[in-house]
Structure formats: C-alpha cells, structure tokens
Amino acid sequence: MISNNKLEQLKEYLASMNSAIVAFSGGVDSSFLTKVAYEVLGDKVLAITAKSSTYPERELQEAQAFAQSYGIPHRIIKSEELDVEGFSSNPVNRCYLCKNELFGKITEIAESEDYERVLEGSNVDDLGDYRPGRKATQEKGVLSPLLEVGLKKDEIRMLSKEMGLKTWDKPAFACLSSRFPYGEPITASKLDMVDRAEDYLINRGVRQVRVRIHGSDARIEVGEEFYGFFSDRGTRESLYSYFQELGFTYVSLDLKGYRCGSMNEILRKEEVVENLIFNKERIKDGQ
C-alpha cells in the first residue's frame, strides 16, 4: 500500500538522524510523528510542547497523557506569543511571529543539548492554505518529515489507526489565535473567552468546533453532523446564556459549517498566491 510505503520512507528518513527534538502539540500529525520517531530513535528523541495562552489546557493534558502512555521523553516549555512584539495586533503574518518564537526556543535547546535536528508535523495538505508559519520553519532549519515523504492527512489518520494511536480520529486543532479576524487585537481575556466557549461545546459532545470571535460576537462553526445539537430550544438558550456570561453579546451559528482556516477567506488573493508559491518552491528545491 502507498501509505505503508511512505511509512517505511519516513522511518528511513528518521533513521538517518542521530537524535531529534519534535515540536509536539498533541494533534494528529505531531503525535504520529513523535511516536514513529520514538520507535526509530528511542530515547534520542525529545518531544517538546509549548504552553501559552493560545494553547488550551485540555490540549496540554492530552499531549502529556500521550507521551506518558508510550514512555516518550517529554518537556513542557513556555512560549508566550502575546509577549512577542507585534503579535497581539494580529497581522496577517501572525503565524510567522508565533512559529519564529517557538522554533527559536526549541532550536536553542537542540543546540545546547546536542540534538541533531528539530522536527515538526506539517503534511502535504497543509500546503493548500495560507500558512506564513512555514517560512519560520525554513529560516530556523526545522524539518518536516511528513511533508518530505508526501504524507497526506487522511493517510496519517489511517496509519495512526493501524498503530493503535488514540489520536487517529482526533478533530483538527489550531491555536486559539486563529479564531480572531486579522487586524482584531488578541488579548488574554478574549482568548480565555474563546477557550471556555469551545470547552462548553466539546464537553457536550460537539467534537469538531470553532468559536470565531468578532469584537464581542461569537460565530460558531461545527461539522454538519453536529447541526442537530442546536435544534433543541433549551440547548440554545442555555448556550446563549453561558456565552453571555463569558462576555459575548451575540451568538450565531455559521451556516457554512466548520472549515479549516475560515479566517483566511478574507485575505487578498495575492497574499495566498505568494504563500503557495513559497511552499511549492520549497518542495521543488527539496528543502
């Protein structure tokens, strides 16, 4: 099978390294990469998770549990994006500022502790969206093994399932700053509002969800299979009341539903094209 061939290529790719640090968020991709890297390199792998106000506590706990369940060396560091100059103003290159800060700290650890490479979990499907953070990976010399061997998201999920990883069907996740329209200031209090709002829905069984914040208004995106959750009047009233307690004025359900990177829909086409060209050139150059 193609996916199994790619898995073998991934293992060969990782085996060429003496040691590595994996930027480990606990999501589907980084969990898969971390587990395979540990199988290949053993204790010469260190998984690092960054704790910040844009990273929900539930995600941190799941990352810790995953690493502990396999005995993978794991370290939590602080990487507070709100302290990065320019980040809180939420420019279109916000992701670059975040990744530049994160990978800067991780590469410093790699250099001081003699880890040969730093790895992260981007896959082929990530090249189809506006992701300025990819520029930071190149600048810091961070490798993307899943991308290098041509693995797509559905293949990573399938291989994760075959390996018995609980993360195989975990909903896609992005940092909480992605819930803000570009140009709208990001604050710790509003990040907390979004985090608690999404927790409310997740704890009630709505697995794939984004609560996008527009000023003081909440726009809820969910997978189509969860539309029925909002059909009950009592459920809607309870949700609306709780969201108002959090500080939201109005609450709406996005009729288009959940989609990755919906805040990028308003970007100018040339910005998206520039990013896609950058990613394609990187693949062509074998970087």
Secondary structure, DSSP 8 states (H G I E B T S, - for coil): -HHHHHHHHHHHHHHT-S-EEEE--SSHHHHHHHHHHHHHHGGGEEEEEEE-TTS-HHHHHHHHHHHHHHT--EEEEE--GGGSTTGGG--TTHHHHHHHHHHHHHHHHHHHTT--EEE----GGGGGS--THHHHHHHTT-B-HHHHTT--HHHHHHHHHHTT-GGGG------GGGGS-TTS---HHHHHHHHHHHHHHHTTT--SEEEEEETTEEEEEE-GGGGGGGGSHHHHHHHHHHHHHHT-SEEEE-TT---TTGGGGGS-HHHHHHHHHHHHHHHHTT-
